Amino acid sequence: MNVTFSIDEQVIAEARRIAASRGTSLDQLVRDYLHDLTRTDDAEAVLARLDALWAEETHRSKCSWTREEVHRRP
């Protein structure tokens, strides 16, 4: 089915860049997102998604933290 959306050009450009970096198309990225959005999530699916997010370098800290720094209160 073909569907038309109205989306900001900058959003589309960034989404295309992300798709290219993942070796896929913008169409496939949207299909995958909508599929994930509409399926019933079970615990294994949630854990798999969290594992995938953790594996992406962009989600990691640039430095190491000590236990004291992590738990420091203002």
Secondary structure, 3 states (H helix, E strand, C coil): CCCCCCCCHHHHHHHHHHHHHCCCCHHHHHHHHHHHHHCCCCHHHHHHHHHHHHHCHHHCCCCCCCHHHHCCCC
